[in-house]
Every structure is written in structure tokens, then in C-alpha cells.
Amino acid sequence: MRLVIQRVSEASVSVNGQVVGAIGPGLLVLAGFAPADTPADLARLARKLVQLRIFADAAGQMNRSVLDTGGEVLAISQFTLLADARKGNRPSYAAAASPAVAEPLYQQFVALVAELLARPVPTGVFGADMQVRLLNDGPVTIVLDSVS
């Protein structure tokens, strides 16, 4: 599992020109899943995501989490995060889970994050051609992997 986390002032995701998910200040999370990802991986990274101290405190230090700030999370599935482009010019996606495996993992991950935040988590549409808009705040971008 790989997460690309961006601190945002706002973000939205559209499918066929219609906004399907949007947030104000918080975190935009792009999530890719591997076949070997486990429920324990999902739980660990969901906790890590909501507890990441990447928001400024009163002194301007990154000491607050999305839980502390009451910020929102927008979660979007993205299998291309598992791309391997070390050889040649065409990335291989062999390390990414098949849609049949990845979609339940994605749904479980979103449910875990929503439970930890105690509120719904807007999402994109799994497997759809999506357009993502964001205003990166900082910019702050963090990558988390289930295997490290």
C-alpha cells in the first residue's frame, strides 16, 4: 500500500464533469494497493494518516494532525502509485493489486479513516477516469508505504 498525502487548503475530484467529492482544509490522499496488503496494513496507515502532525500550531511549527485541526480527508484510489518505471519507458503495474482485490481494500481503508475521524470521508469513484483539483498548502507532500 502506498499513500501520497498532500496538505491542502481545498481539493475536489470530478468524474464526467461532476464533482463527486470535495473538501476544504485537510488532506488529499491518493491510495494505491498491492496484493499482499493486509487489514493490519490498512489499520496502521489509517492511524498514521490521521495522526500525522503536518499542520501548524500557534507557533507555526508542524505539530498538529488532521484530528487536532478538525480538517477533512479526501481519499482517491490510484493504482499508478505502484508503477515500476526502472526499466524502459513504459511503467509496469504488476505490483498493483487487481481491481477485484484493490477495491475492497480501498473501501476498508476509507471506512477506517472515517471511523477514526468520526465523520464521512469523501472519495473519488474507484476505477473511473477522474480529474483531481487541489490547492496544496505549503506545499506539504508525504509518502507512506505499508512496507518499510
Summary of the structure (lengths in Angstrom):
residues: 148
radius of gyration: 15.1
end to end distance: 10.5
largest distance: 48.0
contacts: 455
relative contact order: 0.30
helix: 27%
strand: 39%
